[in-house]
Amino acid sequence: MRTLTKGNPLKLVILFTIPLLIGNVFQQLYSFMDALIVGRTIGKDALAAVGATGSINFLIIGFAQGTTAGLSVLTAQAFGARDERGVRKSFGSSIWISIAITAILTAISVSMTRPLLELMQTPPEIIDQSVAFVRVIFIGVFASMAFNLLSNMMRALGDSRTPLIFLIIATVVNIALELLFILGFHWGVAGAGWATVIAQTFSAILCWLFIKKRIPLLVIRKQDLAFDWQSILEHLKVGLPMGFSMSIIAIGSVILQVMLNTLGTDAVAAYTAAGRIDQLATLPASSFGLAMATFAAQNLGAREYGRIRRGVHQTLALNVGVSAVLGALIIMFGKPLVNLFLGPNQPAVTALAQTYFHYNASMYWLLAILFTMRNLLQGLGKTMVVNCKNKLASR
């Protein structure tokens, strides 16, 4: 456990960000390797099929991830205030909320997979493969919810290193299982989905075992799991707006995907390949933002308001500079990266991806401002402000 309430703010944020960044890179490797292995071993249609599910995948999984991040804000505030009982009570309430949300999301997403893809005008030549892939992912919502909840609880206590270690292990497991299921068992795109779910389940189990053995502050006792409506509502007030904020962004992605699907398989494949690279390139910006949320929450609990101001100013300047440099590099070297997915024999797809980079990568510095300030507000518990901002941004 690490307190972020003492010491140089920028140094603490950087040290906290590094494991987060590496962890986020490995988290993205799940989808990156899905696309890379599927595109190289099965073909362009399979790659497009996986890519066509990205927005509804983000709609469901993003809500789960946003909600667990919001729940951990109250845990971080209790930790900053040195309220050990409050930390455990927060964790207990978060578990109840996570169980309920998992059940609801799984029931809705699994039953509505094909209707949603049809509504999005997914090309008929790839829709069966799209359903096969994303339905497996939705069956495994419990794994994503569990891993993100446990990881965010550890980060709320200042430990961003341990979730990273387990994520690296799980990523290796995911890659090995994908190769086995696709090349060995010939399960097609569904094999990529099952590999992801099994690997996430494994990482969640590792997190739980570590908490039981090494983090007594998060070891739940019977009284911590007592159903407390006041505590549940307090956590929902923070967690749900953050979950909905992710879903609002995802709705914009769904609309984009609908329009993209009308352009044909080449456009979908180009967007899939370029999007995976884009996600990796923007990880530093989002990682600095996540670090800022924990930094702000702990210092709010400790009533160190001056440290919050200094930390956000320093982090914002660094984040903008790093993002601007990465954007320039992607514009210059994006083409060979796209060729990793499909090889050099798809010039139409590569050209479309390069156009995407020119428009998108030039705006990375704006994303840095967005991620830093949005997560600052989330760490301070101002989730409704963030939600209103996302509603405006999605229009």
C-alpha positions, 0 to 999 in steps of 0.5 A: 500500500502507498499513500499519495498524500505526502511527497512530491506530487508529480513524482508520486503521480509518475511512479503510480502511473508507470505500473498503470501504463504497463498494465493498460498496455497488457490490457490492450494486448487482449484486444490487440492479440485478438485482432492480430491472431484472428486477422493473420490466421483466419482472414480479413472477414474474421478481423472485420467480424471482431472489429464490428463488435468493438462498440457494443463490447465497449458499451457493456464492458465499459459500463462494468469498468467505469462502475468499478472505478467509481466504487473505488473512489470512496475506498480511496477517500476512506484510505486517505482519511485513515478510516480502516473500517470505512475501507472494508465497508466500502469494499463490502458494498462494492461487492454487492453492487458488482454482483447485481450489475454482473447479473443484469449485464449478462442477462441483457447482453447475451440475449440481445447480441444478434439483435444489437448487431443487426440493428447496427447493420453489421455486414451479413457476410461477417455477422455470424462470426461477430455473434460467435465472438462477442457472445462469449465475451458477454458470457464472461462479464463476471470475469471482467467485473471481478478483475476490475473491481479487485484491481481498482480496490488495490489501486485505491490503496496506492498499489498499482504494481500488483494488478500489473503483475497478475495482468502480465501473467494473464496476458501470456495465458490469453495469447497461449490459449488463443493460439491453442483454440484457433490453430489447434482446436479450430474454434474460429473467432469464438476461440479468441473470445474463450481465451479472453474470458478464461485469462480474465477469470485467472487474473481475478482469482490471482487478485483475490488470493493475493488480497486474502494473503497480503492485504489485511485491510481488504480482507472482508469480515461478516459485518463488512458484508452486512447489507447497508442501504445507505452505504450502497446508495452512496457508492451507487451515486459515484459508481453508476454515473461513472459507468454511464459516462463510459456507456455514453461514450460507447453510444457514440462509438455504436453510432460510428460503427453503424455508419462504418458498417455501411462502407463495407468490409475494407472500412471495418477492417481498417478501423479495427486495425487502426483502432487497436493501434490508436488505443495503445498510443493513447494509453499514457494519457488515460494512465495519467488520468487514472493516477490523477483520480486516485491521487485526488481521492486520497488527498481529498480524504486527507484534506490536502487541497493544495497538493491536489492543485499542484498535482493536477497542474504538473500532471496536465503539462506532462500529459499534454507533452507526451501525447503530442509527441506520440500523435506525431509518431503515429502519423509518421509510422502508422502504415507499417503498424497496420500491415502487422494485422493483414500483411502488405497485400491490402493497400485499400485497407492500409490507405483507409487506416492512414487517413484515420491516423491523420485525423485522430492522432493529431488530437491526442493532446486534447485527449490528455486534457480530457483524461486528466481533468475528467479523472480529477473530477471523478476522484473528487466525487464530482461524477455528475459533472463528468456525466454531463460533459460526456453527454455533450461530447457524445452529440 
